[in-house]
Amino acid sequence: MRSRRAAPHNNTKPASESYAIGVDVGGTKIASALMSLKGKIVFRVEEPTTKENTIGAVLSQIAKLIKKVMNQSRASGLKIKGIGIACATLV
């Protein structure tokens, strides 16, 4: 009789327990959300797009919203796999 070894343990969470941050940059608002990889929104923030028409001001606003979502995910113990940013204009 041959002995069998147990399969190695995989300590990573399944994909359904992983999350991503999405950012939607628009002309009137910027929205950021934490969502499961299955598409369920867990937490969302948005605010009007800055009236300051400079790349620095918009990037600062995007970073601020991402940090809000990251802080919420940390407080909830959720693991972020990545960040995606969508912008419907010429970059």
C-alpha positions in Angstrom: 0.0 0.0 0.0 1.4 3.4 -1.0 1.1 6.3 1.3 -0.6 9.4 0.0 0.5 12.9 0.9 -2.1 15.6 1.6 -2.4 18.2 -1.0 -0.5 21.4 -0.1 -2.7 24.0 1.5 -3.5 27.1 -0.4 -3.8 30.0 2.1 -5.0 32.5 -0.4 -8.6 33.6 -0.4 -10.9 32.5 -3.2 -11.5 35.0 -6.0 -15.0 35.6 -4.6 -13.3 37.1 -1.5 -11.0 39.4 -3.4 -11.9 43.0 -4.3 -10.9 45.7 -6.7 -11.3 49.5 -6.7 -12.9 51.1 -9.7 -12.7 54.8 -10.5 -14.9 56.6 -13.1 -13.7 60.0 -14.1 -16.3 62.1 -15.7 -16.8 65.8 -16.6 -19.3 66.3 -13.8 -18.3 63.8 -11.1 -15.7 61.3 -10.1 -16.9 58.1 -8.5 -14.8 55.4 -6.8 -16.1 52.0 -5.5 -14.9 48.9 -3.9 -16.3 45.9 -5.6 -16.0 42.1 -5.4 -14.5 40.4 -8.4 -18.0 39.2 -9.1 -19.2 42.8 -9.6 -21.0 43.4 -6.2 -20.4 47.0 -5.0 -19.4 47.0 -1.3 -18.7 50.7 -0.8 -19.0 53.8 -3.1 -18.0 57.4 -2.9 -18.4 60.2 -5.4 -18.1 64.0 -5.6 -18.4 66.6 -8.3 -15.3 66.9 -10.5 -13.1 69.8 -9.4 -13.7 73.1 -11.2 -9.9 73.6 -11.3 -9.1 72.5 -14.8 -5.6 71.2 -14.2 -4.3 67.7 -14.4 -2.8 68.1 -10.9 -6.1 69.0 -9.3 -8.0 66.1 -11.0 -5.2 63.6 -10.1 -5.3 64.8 -6.5 -9.1 64.4 -6.4 -8.8 60.8 -7.8 -6.1 59.9 -5.3 -8.3 61.3 -2.4 -11.3 59.1 -3.5 -9.1 56.0 -3.9 -7.7 56.6 -0.4 -11.2 56.8 1.1 -12.1 53.5 -0.5 -8.8 51.9 0.6 -9.4 53.0 4.1 -12.9 51.5 4.1 -11.6 48.2 2.8 -8.8 48.0 5.4 -11.3 48.7 8.2 -13.5 45.9 6.8 -10.5 43.5 6.4 -11.0 43.2 2.7 -8.1 42.4 0.3 -7.7 44.6 -2.8 -6.4 42.9 -5.9 -6.1 45.9 -8.1 -7.3 49.4 -9.2 -8.9 50.3 -12.5 -9.5 53.8 -13.8 -11.9 54.8 -16.6 -11.9 58.1 -18.3 -14.3 58.8 -21.2 -12.2 61.5 -22.7 -8.8 61.9 -24.4 -6.0 61.4 -21.9 
